[in-house]
Amino acid sequence: MAFSVSALVLFGIIMVIFIRNKQLKTSHAIVAALFGFMVSQSTAAQPIQDFLNSLAKAISSIAG
């Protein structure tokens, strides 16, 4: 992996700041894309994917 976990944490903190200040501009969207890319390359990717899959199944069972 080209980036370390500390860079992942840095991008996460930056995203939280941007979202809390409600100032998500084009440059911030680029940071968000980089954050998403780094999360997909980390060990957190599989648990996040599992959570989203179970959430989608729960929503579809409630709606259906």
N, C-alpha and C positions, 0 to 999 in steps of 0.2 A: 504494500500500500504506500503510495507516494506521500500521503499526509499522515500525520500522527494523530493520536486521539486528542491531544491538546488543541489541535486546529479544529477538530470537530466540536469540542467544548466552546471554543472561541466563537465559531459560527453560530452555535446555539444561543449563546449569550447575546450576540448581536441581533439575532432574530427576535428574541424576547424583548429587547429594548425597542426595536422598530415597531413591533406589534403593539406594545404598551403605549407608545407615543402616537400611534395611529398615523405614521408618516411613511407608509410603504410606497416608495417611489421606484422608478426603473432600476436605479442602482441597488436598492434594497431587494428588489425581485431577483437580481442577479445573485446576491448573497444568499437568498432563500434557495435558489436553484443549486448553488454550490453546497449549501447545507444538506439538501436532499441527496445530492450525489454522494457526499461523504458518509451520510447515514447508510446509504445503500451498500457502501463498501465496508462497513463496520460489522462487528459481531452483533450489533443491535438490530440489524436488518431482519433477521428471521423472527425474533419475538414480535417486532412491530407488524410484520406481515401476518403472523398468526393472529394477533389481536384484531387487525383490520378484517381478516377473513371471518373470525367469529362474530365480530360486530355486524358485518354484512349479513351473515346467516341469521342473527337474532332479529335484525330489522326486517328481513324478508319473511321470517316466520310470524312476526307481529302483523305485518302488512297483509300477509297472504292468508 
